[in-house]
Amino acid sequence: MPVALITGASRGIGAAAARALAKASYHCILTARTVGGLEEVDDQIRAAGGSATICPLDLRQLSMIDSLAAQLYERFGKLDVFIGNAGMLGTLTPIAHHDPAEWEDVFRINVHANARLLRALDPLLKRAEAARVVMVTSGAATKAIPYWGAYAASKAALENLTHIYAAEVASTNIHVNLLDPGGTATRMRAKAFPGEDARTLHQPDQVAEAILALCEADAPHDGRLRVG
């Protein structure tokens, strides 16, 4: 059975991606900080006939990522799919007013954790027949939007990190892509745009279908797909 690791899997896009991958016969490793949310997604997957394992993890504790990779190696010996979905918005405020500790947390989760995950998971991905990596980005990465400094800068860094990793593994079995979900009805979106009508946005399940497509055998390499 193919194995998929999804970060930020307790709600929103991550949870929807986990359900879609489980439906496609992947065994899903679900990580997030919120244990209750992970258990709920696990219940949904099992009720639909799929299989999953929950691994509560605070990605700010970077050393724990290596432990996760070791556990995956011991149990599965490989990793077929990695979905880097977990992200932190931070406070939308002028750069000159941003709290330094929060700025560092945004980069720790959006950039440093994903770099550490790629480092730790690379040997496992190379042991799969055809591995797929999908990093969830944002349109903010390509725009200079006032007050979005930490989030936008971190997503820009994530995109460059992803393109570099894609170039490094171009001759291997690993295909790497970026996924920009566009405006999606998530808790993070509601925080950024309070009062917005969620019915006008993409739903997480729609985004999950795009993620699933990037995990297929004919998936491109080093692309950037925007939903809608």
Helices and strands as residue ranges (DSSP letters): E 3-7, H 12-23, E 27-32, H 35-47, E 51-56, H 63-75, E 81-84, G 95-97, H 100-107, I 108-112, H 113-126, E 131-136, G 139-142, H 149-168, E 174-180, H 187-192, G 198-200, H 204-213, E 223-226
